[in-house]
Amino acid sequence: MQRVSYRPKTGEIPTNPGVYRFRDAEGRVLYVGKAKSLRQRLSNYFAPLPSLHERTRHMVLAAASVEWTVVASDVEALQLEYMWIKEFDPPFNVRLRDDKSYPFMAITLADEAPRVTVTRNRRIKGARYFGPYPKVWAVHETIDLLIKVFPIRTCSDASYKKAMQTGRPCFPGQIGRCGGPCSGRVTIEEHRRIVDDFVAFMAGGDQRFTTQLTAQMREASAAMDYEAAAKYRDKLTAIDSVLSRSALVLGEDVDADLFGIAQDELAATVQQFVVRGGRVRGVRAWTLEKELDISEAELVDQVLQRSYGDAPPGEIPRRVYVATLPDDAPELEQWLRERRGGRAVSVQVAQRGRKADLMKTAMLNAQQALMLHKTRRSSDYVSRSQALTELQEALGLREPPLRIEGFDVSHLAGTNVVASMVVFEDGLPRKNQYRHFTIAETTDDTDSIYQVISRRVAHLDRPGAAAGTQEAVAREGEARTGEALAGDALGADELAGEQLVGSRPARFAYRPQLLVVDGGQPQVEAAARALADAGHPEIALCGIAKRLEEVWLPGEEFPVILPRTSEALYLLQRLRDEAHRFAISHQRRRRKRDIASILSEVPGLGPARIQALLRHFGSVAKLRGATAEQMREVPGVGPALASAIHAFLAANG
């Protein structure tokens, strides 16, 4: 049984909480982690190598030593882990991919006459920050509206100093856009009170100011001081304009951050909603790169550390909502409480009500950001070319695979087996060439793969089929690079009817340079047998395994591990995901069509009621599992018809 040479004896590892570091032969820190029990956690890394996740095995084999530091508590372990990750930036820890900084609104409370400004600098001493904002113009618009209500200083420090020395107001003061002391309209003390009101409003105290201004407007109107009433009205309008930009999503007294996270095997995207006074005051989004396979709870833990590690105490809210609670939530709460100046912080799962609705929105945004992150590279010609070149080198191909075909098998508990074929040419999907396969009889996934590959390559031997030169594919690829992608293609049963068009071969007759199957070594070997039996062993083949993202080649004992930032890996991952999506969508349509045809045999049940049943229950499985009483809830389905449907489905289940 293979084990690493530096593995410490079990008795040497303490059971105390602590932080551990893996180092390579040059002493570089590869990974930093914390544990409530160092012995229990490290024993997981030194399990037999074949049982480890592929990327964990890669890290363990890349390391030359492991060391640990015992601490007194779990909170100290969290603090030390954060400090070491920040200091060493280990390549196997979750890493921030985006270096984008967001604009914030800052009020320089440490100044003699505080000012409001737009900045990306989070280190202004004594400043109070609000945001982040998605765009700079959004911050400026908010400031322009609010200084009509709270006329605080907006000029630069140099302008303010010059104005105070000369006695001549700064330019914003001259045009009435600044109520700072240099204008002579207010004193330093009065200006400070206006600044406090500005901060209170931004922190969520908007209701107080709205009520106060409304009362003042009515009093002025009752006293027939219409000029003053108009000023109060304009201030209310400005406040309403600011508030209309952020609807009240939670209670008016709620200050919270919500974190929506979406992830795949290589990356994670985070959407942070900053809620102050019940309103979303800012949104921040970023992408994290993952090297090791970590759970969602561990990912949430690291996201919160990254978000609040350097945050000023005033930016840490009372409540933090996540989709999955970290294992060390109590320790995280204590750590956040210390960073917040001793004020309590709770980390909770958003389970119901408005919080759950807002979390769904954050999760949806994170999922869309992840999809955009994965597909953005495909729109870039240089990235696509790099991906094909990397694939050529990694798989040992003679030339870049301009035409790649991906295959996936989908079934429902071993029944209703279908398969999909998707086509990527020059790194782009060719949806009008996608095909479906229906598999009537099969023993398992490997047999299904064998059948599908055999049926696909059989078309290469049809009379007049092209030898499939790179030039032919390239010429078509160039001609349709700008072509809009069509919808899903028709089923593969129509393939036999494809004919030659003039001297050009039918599309399905083009020879692929690479076949990719969804699966590991067994699926790849089954596909290789199909190619050999069909007389086409020259076609390159590989498989990409789920979760581990390993790339398997025929006849190889160990997989190819592509770097996580590899363009080739992103291309294979997208191809695999597209094949899976296409197979699932076809299977769902077949199941819906099949159940509709079965239900049509029930006397008194027409197409409209069948569609109503399917819409009501949402899936075939739920419809089959429903009782007659539940079926009666569907409009148009009475007691007798519901009983007939239930009995019919039970007899034909």
Buried (B, 14 or more C-beta within 10 A) or exposed (E): EEEBEEEBEEEEBEEBBBBBBBBBEEEBBBBBBBBBBBBEBBBEBBEEBEEBBBBBBBBBEBBBBBEBBEBEEBBBBBBBBBEBBEEBEBBBBBBEBEEEEBBBBBBBBEBBBBBBBBBEEBEBEEBBBBBBBBEEEBBBBBBEBBBBBBBBBBBEBEBBBBBBEEEBBBEBBEEEBBBBBBBEBBEEEEBBEBBBBBBBBBBBBBBEBBEEBBEBBEEBBEEEEEEBBEBBBBBBEBBEBBBEEBEBBBEEEBBBBBBBBBBBBBBBBBBBBBBBBBBBBBBBBBBBBBBBBBEBBBBBBBBBBBBBBEBBEBBBBBBBBBBBBBBBBEBBBBBBBBBBEEEEBBBBBBEEEBBEEBBEBBBEBBBEBBBEBBEEBBEEEEBBBBBBBBBBEBBEBEEBBBBBBBBBBBBBEEEBBBBBBBBBBBBBBBBBBBBBBBBEEBEBBBBBBBBBBBBBBBBBEBEEBBEBEBEBBBEBBEEBEEEEEEEBBEBBEEBEEBEBEEEBBBBBBBBBBBBBBBBBBBBBBBBBBBBEEBEBEEBBBBBBBEEBBBBBBBEEEEBBBBEBEBBBBBBBBBBBBBBBBBBBBBBBBBBBEEBBEBBEEBEEBEEEBBEBBBEBBEEBEEBBEBEBEBBBEBEEBEEEBBBBBBEBBEEEE
